[in-house]
Amino acid sequence: GLGLTANDSRIYRWDGSTWTWVGGFGIGGPYNAFPTGYEAVYTLTNDGTNVYAGFGATAGDADIWRSSGTTGTQIGGDGTGWTAATYETVLSMSYFGGNLYAGLGLTAGDAEVYRYNGATWTKIGGDTLNGSWDSSSYEGVYSLANDGTNLYAGLGATAGDNEVYRWNGAAWTKIGGDAVSGSFTNTHTIVRSLIYDDGKLYNGLNAAARDSEVWT
């Protein structure tokens, strides 16, 4: 997923030897349904059959499209789950247990998580919902990961906002940041990336120059 400025959102597919441009501005293909104007493809995930692409950068661009490989269908944003004009970017996604999870945001108050069951979107995180963070203090949910049972969300954007929360299907618990469980202090700004592997959750942090760190 590529891009940064208007009409730069493009998706390429790698088959092990060759890259193929499969969607984006000016061409057909499985993503030809999405309109021009998107700046970037910020996040991609799949459910084993379909690929999901999360777009954004400016107000009104926080949309999600699904491709079966032959057609593209918008399933999130523009009043489908949330009003895209309220959010700039779909920053992160994760799929497990038959549900697609999307992390939104970019500006203060936008750090929220939505869950899609294949038919309906439900807000499950942000605004202190289900014991989560107060989204007015956080700009975005920059990363999502799962261990097959729990969902993990990485927050941030400004100093002191780098925190990790765990969702067990019913409630959120802060597990990282503020030195919780011996974790990092809030001198960084963003939990930029998360991945779960072999019983451990890894997260990548960033702040100022040369402040990039990995914690597990």
Residue pairs with C-beta under 8 A, 6 or more apart in sequence:
1 9
1 10
1 11
1 40
1 41
1 42
1 43
1 44
1 53
2 8
2 9
2 10
2 11
2 12
2 24
2 40
2 41
3 9
3 10
3 38
3 39
3 40
3 41
3 57
4 39
4 40
4 57
5 39
6 37
6 38
6 39
7 25
7 36
7 37
7 38
7 39
8 25
8 39
8 40
9 24
9 25
9 34
9 38
9 39
9 40
9 41
9 55
10 21
10 23
10 24
10 25
10 41
11 21
11 22
11 23
11 24
11 31
11 41
11 44
11 53
12 19
12 20
12 21
12 22
13 19
13 20
13 22
14 20
21 27
21 29
22 29
22 30
22 31
23 29
23 30
23 31
23 32
23 34
23 53
23 67
23 72
24 31
25 36
26 36
30 51
30 67
30 68
30 69
30 70
30 71
30 72
31 53
31 65
31 67
31 72
32 72
33 65
33 71
33 72
33 73
33 74
34 53
34 55
34 63
34 65
34 72
34 74
37 61
38 55
38 56
38 57
38 61
38 63
39 55
39 56
39 57
39 58
39 61
40 55
40 56
40 57
41 53
41 54
41 55
42 54
42 55
42 56
42 57
42 89
42 90
42 91
42 92
43 53
43 54
43 90
43 91
43 92
43 93
44 51
44 52
44 53
44 54
44 93
45 51
45 52
45 93
45 94
45 95
45 100
46 52
46 95
47 95
47 100
49 68
50 66
50 67
50 68
50 69
51 66
51 67
51 69
52 64
52 65
52 66
52 67
52 75
52 93
52 95
52 100
53 64
53 65
53 66
53 67
54 62
54 63
54 64
54 76
54 89
54 90
54 91
54 92
54 93
54 102
55 61
55 62
55 63
55 64
55 65
55 77
55 89
55 90
56 62
56 63
56 87
56 88
56 89
56 90
56 91
56 106
57 88
57 89
57 106
58 88
59 85
59 87
59 88
60 78
60 84
60 85
60 88
61 77
61 84
61 88
61 89
62 76
62 77
62 82
62 84
62 86
62 87
62 88
62 89
62 90
62 104
63 74
63 76
63 77
63 78
63 84
63 90
64 74
64 75
64 76
64 77
64 90
64 93
64 100
64 102
65 72
65 73
65 74
65 75
66 72
66 73
66 74
66 75
67 73
74 80
75 81
75 116
76 82
76 90
76 102
76 114
76 116
76 121
77 83
77 84
77 87
77 90
78 84
80 121
81 114
81 116
81 120
81 121
82 104
82 112
82 114
82 121
82 123
86 110
87 104
87 105
87 106
87 110
87 112
88 105
88 106
88 107
88 110
89 104
89 105
89 106
89 140
90 102
90 103
90 104
91 103
91 104
91 105
91 106
91 140
91 141
91 142
91 143
92 102
92 103
92 141
92 142
92 143
92 144
92 153
92 154
93 100
93 101
93 102
93 103
93 144
94 100
94 101
94 144
94 145
94 146
94 151
95 101
96 146
96 148
96 151
97 146
97 148
97 149
98 117
98 118
99 115
99 116
99 117
99 118
100 115
100 116
100 118
101 113
101 114
101 115
101 116
101 124
101 144
101 146
101 151
102 113
102 114
102 115
102 116
102 144
103 111
103 112
103 113
103 140
103 141
103 142
103 143
103 144
103 153
104 110
104 111
104 112
104 113
104 114
104 140
104 141
105 111
105 112
105 135
105 138
105 139
105 140
105 141
105 142
105 157
106 139
106 140
106 157
107 139
108 136
108 137
108 138
108 139
109 135
109 136
109 139
110 135
110 139
110 140
111 126
111 133
111 135
111 138
111 139
111 140
111 141
111 155
112 123
112 125
112 126
112 127
112 135
112 141
113 123
113 124
113 125
113 126
113 132
113 141
113 144
113 151
113 153
113 167
114 121
114 122
114 123
114 124
115 121
115 122
115 124
116 122
123 129
124 130
124 132
124 167
125 132
125 133
125 141
125 153
125 165
125 167
125 172
126 132
126 133
126 135
126 138
126 141
127 134
127 135
127 136
128 134
130 167
130 170
130 171
130 172
131 171
131 172
131 173
132 165
132 172
133 155
133 163
133 165
133 172
133 174
137 161
138 155
138 156
138 157
138 161
138 163
139 156
139 157
139 158
139 161
140 155
140 156
140 157
140 190
141 153
141 154
141 155
142 154
142 155
142 156
142 157
142 190
142 191
142 192
142 193
143 152
143 153
143 154
143 191
143 192
143 193
143 194
143 203
144 151
144 152
144 153
144 154
144 194
145 151
145 152
145 194
145 195
145 196
145 201
146 152
146 196
147 196
147 201
149 168
149 169
150 166
150 167
150 168
150 169
151 166
151 167
152 164
152 165
152 166
152 167
152 175
152 194
152 196
152 201
153 164
153 165
153 166
153 167
153 172
153 194
154 162
154 163
154 164
154 190
154 191
154 192
154 193
154 194
154 203
155 161
155 162
155 163
155 164
155 165
155 177
155 190
155 191
156 162
156 163
156 188
156 189
156 190
156 191
156 192
157 189
157 190
158 189
159 186
159 187
159 188
159 189
159 207
160 186
160 187
160 189
161 186
161 189
161 190
162 177
162 184
162 186
162 188
162 189
162 190
162 191
162 205
162 207
163 174
163 176
163 177
163 178
163 186
163 191
164 174
164 175
164 176
164 177
164 183
164 191
164 194
164 201
164 203
165 172
165 173
165 174
165 175
166 172
166 173
166 175
174 180
175 181
175 183
176 183
176 184
176 191
176 203
176 215
177 183
177 184
177 185
177 186
177 191
178 185
178 186
179 185
183 215
184 205
184 213
184 215
187 207
187 211
188 205
188 206
188 207
188 211
188 213
189 206
189 207
190 205
190 206
190 207
191 203
191 204
191 205
192 204
192 205
192 206
193 203
193 204
194 201
194 202
194 203
194 204
195 201
195 202
196 202
200 216
201 216
202 214
202 215
202 216
203 214
203 215
203 216
204 212
204 213
204 214
205 211
205 212
205 213
205 214
205 215
206 212
206 213
